[in-house]
Amino acid sequence: MVAWAGASWGPADLDVAHCSTNLALLHGPAWGPRFAAAYEEAGGVLAATASERLYWQVRDALACSEDVRVVARPWRQAGRTELTTPAVEEWLDAYVTTLIGG
């Protein structure tokens, strides 16, 4: 089964960035970069330069920031009650800070 909100052609970096953001919000900021590294270790190919990869990661994280409340709601409904909007916002802030080297 494929359940995409919007299928389209695009760089693998965007898909990896989106999954990385979700993992960072679900399990903590350190999980985002771990996924991207695991993707490459498994043979996945991302953009040639670190700055290109960073662009997609930050772009996806910032896009998520506009709807943290909406993003977190289904996770709480699925039983992750600790993922309140403020908690997810905090992890998102920490994840973006990690990405930009802060």
Backbone as CSV, one residue per row, in Angstrom:
resi,resn,N_x,N_y,N_z,CA_x,CA_y,CA_z,C_x,C_y,C_z
1,MET,0.841,-1.183,0.000,0.000,0.000,0.000,0.882,1.242,0.000
2,VAL,0.512,2.192,-0.805,1.197,3.471,-0.831,0.211,4.514,-0.313
3,ALA,0.644,5.272,0.673,-0.244,6.284,1.250,0.487,7.614,1.335
4,TRP,0.705,8.202,0.206,1.371,9.493,0.163,0.343,10.607,0.125
5,ALA,0.662,11.670,0.845,-0.227,12.840,0.814,-0.171,13.506,-0.555
6,GLY,0.969,13.483,-1.177,1.120,14.102,-2.497,2.313,13.506,-3.202
7,ALA,2.086,12.631,-4.137,3.184,12.006,-4.865,3.712,12.966,-5.923
8,SER,5.034,12.966,-6.083,5.643,13.816,-7.093,7.058,13.332,-7.366
9,TRP,7.642,13.837,-8.447,9.036,13.575,-8.752,9.870,14.589,-7.992
10,GLY,10.998,14.147,-7.515,11.873,15.074,-6.842,13.101,14.371,-6.317
11,PRO,13.969,15.112,-5.679,15.217,14.539,-5.192,14.987,13.614,-3.990
12,ALA,15.803,12.581,-3.914,15.746,11.680,-2.759,16.003,12.461,-1.474
13,ASP,16.769,13.517,-1.591,17.080,14.334,-0.414,15.820,14.834,0.289
14,LEU,14.812,15.191,-0.474,13.594,15.690,0.151,12.883,14.577,0.920
15,ASP,12.803,13.383,0.350,12.179,12.265,1.056,12.956,11.904,2.314
16,VAL,14.270,11.862,2.206,15.103,11.539,3.357,14.979,12.641,4.416
17,ALA,14.946,13.873,3.987,14.789,14.986,4.922,13.451,14.903,5.648
18,HIS,12.395,14.560,4.917,11.073,14.477,5.537,11.024,13.352,6.569
19,CYS,11.565,12.216,6.223,11.615,11.112,7.172,12.487,11.486,8.378
20,SER,13.583,12.151,8.118,14.471,12.585,9.199,13.751,13.529,10.153
21,THR,12.999,14.462,9.611,12.241,15.388,10.453,11.233,14.631,11.299
22,ASN,10.497,13.715,10.676,9.509,12.946,11.435,10.152,12.139,12.559
23,LEU,11.269,11.497,12.272,11.953,10.734,13.313,12.442,11.639,14.437
24,ALA,12.943,12.820,14.090,13.397,13.773,15.111,12.245,14.212,15.996
25,LEU,11.065,14.373,15.419,9.908,14.816,16.198,9.285,13.681,17.005
26,LEU,9.377,12.486,16.495,8.811,11.324,17.201,9.709,10.783,18.301
27,HIS,11.025,10.806,18.068,11.938,10.107,18.972,13.048,10.976,19.546
28,GLY,13.150,12.211,19.119,14.176,13.114,19.618,15.077,13.609,18.499
29,PRO,15.642,14.791,18.670,16.404,15.461,17.628,17.561,14.656,17.043
30,ALA,18.185,13.800,17.809,19.336,13.036,17.306,18.946,12.017,16.241
31,TRP,17.676,11.626,16.198,17.259,10.598,15.252,17.222,11.075,13.809
32,GLY,17.028,12.342,13.565,16.992,12.853,12.196,18.290,12.630,11.447
33,PRO,19.399,13.122,11.969,20.678,12.906,11.288,21.056,11.419,11.198
34,ARG,20.647,10.632,12.170,20.934,9.192,12.127,20.298,8.541,10.900
35,PHE,19.066,8.944,10.592,18.386,8.325,9.453,19.097,8.657,8.155
36,ALA,19.458,9.913,7.976,20.147,10.312,6.744,21.454,9.535,6.589
37,ALA,22.193,9.377,7.678,23.450,8.626,7.630,23.185,7.159,7.290
38,ALA,22.156,6.571,7.899,21.819,5.165,7.630,21.388,4.975,6.178
39,TYR,20.674,5.947,5.638,20.241,5.882,4.244,21.460,5.777,3.321
40,GLU,22.441,6.630,3.565,23.643,6.607,2.729,24.457,5.329,2.948
41,GLU,24.551,4.873,4.199,25.280,3.643,4.493,24.650,2.443,3.785
42,ALA,23.333,2.490,3.598,22.623,1.403,2.931,22.711,1.500,1.407
43,GLY,23.397,2.521,0.913,23.579,2.653,-0.526,22.744,3.741,-1.171
44,GLY,21.948,4.445,-0.387,21.168,5.551,-0.928,22.076,6.694,-1.353
45,VAL,21.670,7.402,-2.380,22.488,8.495,-2.910,21.767,9.814,-2.674
46,LEU,22.464,10.709,-2.011,21.929,12.050,-1.755,22.724,13.063,-2.564
47,ALA,22.378,14.318,-2.418,23.054,15.398,-3.140,24.561,15.321,-2.914
48,ALA,25.300,15.811,-3.893,26.755,15.695,-3.876,27.420,16.510,-2.766
49,THR,26.847,17.654,-2.432,27.504,18.513,-1.440,26.705,18.567,-0.139
50,ALA,27.432,18.801,0.926,26.801,18.907,2.239,25.812,20.074,2.277
51,SER,26.124,21.169,1.604,25.223,22.327,1.620,23.907,22.020,0.909
52,GLU,23.956,21.214,-0.159,22.717,20.814,-0.835,21.870,19.920,0.067
53,ARG,22.508,18.991,0.753,21.773,18.107,1.662,21.174,18.915,2.796
54,LEU,21.952,19.838,3.328,21.475,20.683,4.418,20.273,21.515,3.989
55,TYR,20.286,22.011,2.768,19.160,22.804,2.252,17.854,22.015,2.402
56,TRP,17.833,20.761,1.942,16.605,19.974,1.989,16.202,19.656,3.422
57,GLN,17.182,19.404,4.289,16.862,19.099,5.684,16.236,20.299,6.384
58,VAL,16.851,21.454,6.237,16.328,22.658,6.896,14.997,23.057,6.273
59,ARG,14.905,22.967,4.960,13.650,23.313,4.274,12.489,22.475,4.801
60,ASP,12.698,21.161,4.935,11.620,20.309,5.410,11.282,20.599,6.869
61,ALA,12.292,20.770,7.698,12.042,21.057,9.117,11.279,22.365,9.278
62,LEU,11.657,23.388,8.536,10.960,24.669,8.644,9.534,24.583,8.097
63,ALA,9.327,23.803,7.054,7.966,23.613,6.539,7.094,22.951,7.593
64,CYS,7.664,22.036,8.329,6.929,21.348,9.390,6.573,22.315,10.522
65,SER,7.420,23.301,10.740,7.204,24.236,11.847,5.905,25.024,11.713
66,GLU,5.414,25.145,10.491,4.179,25.900,10.280,2.951,25.178,10.823
67,ASP,3.030,23.848,10.933,1.858,23.065,11.349,2.186,22.036,12.418
68,VAL,3.026,22.371,13.371,3.401,21.415,14.413,2.168,20.861,15.113
69,ARG,1.219,21.701,15.381,-0.006,21.257,16.066,-0.706,20.179,15.256
70,VAL,-0.813,20.384,13.961,-1.477,19.427,13.074,-0.644,18.154,12.946
71,VAL,0.669,18.298,12.863,1.558,17.151,12.731,1.481,16.259,13.965
72,ALA,1.455,16.848,15.142,1.512,16.084,16.392,0.187,15.417,16.758
73,ARG,-0.904,15.946,16.314,-2.221,15.423,16.714,-2.389,13.926,16.436
74,PRO,-2.130,13.431,15.222,-2.324,11.995,14.981,-1.399,11.117,15.825
75,TRP,-0.223,11.611,16.138,0.689,10.841,16.973,0.111,10.690,18.375
76,ARG,-0.484,11.758,18.907,-1.125,11.662,20.225,-2.312,10.703,20.158
77,GLN,-3.077,10.795,19.080,-4.229,9.907,18.917,-3.798,8.445,18.814
78,ALA,-2.593,8.204,18.332,-2.064,6.848,18.210,-1.425,6.359,19.513
79,GLY,-1.487,7.198,20.550,-0.992,6.781,21.853,0.246,7.486,22.352
80,ARG,0.854,8.329,21.548,2.044,9.064,21.973,1.624,10.367,22.637
81,THR,0.940,10.245,23.774,0.341,11.400,24.460,1.374,12.412,24.942
82,GLU,2.630,11.975,25.080,3.680,12.902,25.515,4.066,13.898,24.423
83,LEU,3.620,13.632,23.187,3.966,14.507,22.073,2.980,15.667,21.962
84,THR,2.984,16.476,22.995,2.164,17.683,22.996,2.758,18.676,22.001
85,THR,1.983,19.657,21.631,2.499,20.655,20.697,3.762,21.320,21.241
86,PRO,3.794,21.757,22.515,5.035,22.365,23.016,6.224,21.397,23.007
87,ALA,5.990,20.116,23.299,7.089,19.142,23.302,7.637,18.942,21.889
88,VAL,6.756,18.853,20.920,7.189,18.666,19.529,7.890,19.929,19.034
89,GLU,7.396,21.083,19.393,8.062,22.337,19.019,9.474,22.389,19.584
90,GLU,9.631,21.941,20.829,10.947,21.945,21.459,11.903,21.018,20.714
91,TRP,11.450,19.826,20.356,12.298,18.902,19.615,12.602,19.430,18.223
92,LEU,11.638,20.091,17.604,11.880,20.661,16.278,12.936,21.759,16.360
93,ASP,12.835,22.631,17.360,13.844,23.671,17.550,15.227,23.058,17.745
94,ALA,15.299,22.021,18.576,16.579,21.360,18.838,17.114,20.681,17.578
95,TYR,16.241,20.094,16.788,16.658,19.448,15.548,17.218,20.459,14.547
96,VAL,16.541,21.573,14.370,17.032,22.611,13.449,18.370,23.162,13.957
97,THR,18.479,23.359,15.249,19.733,23.832,15.821,20.864,22.834,15.557
98,THR,20.558,21.548,15.680,21.535,20.505,15.374,21.954,20.572,13.917
99,LEU,20.980,20.739,13.032,21.282,20.785,11.601,22.218,21.926,11.238
100,ILE,21.973,23.076,11.830,22.776,24.247,11.449,24.055,24.373,12.287
101,GLY,24.285,23.358,13.104,25.552,23.312,13.838,25.598,24.125,15.103
102,GLY,24.442,24.343,15.683,24.413,25.142,16.918,24.583,24.352,18.171
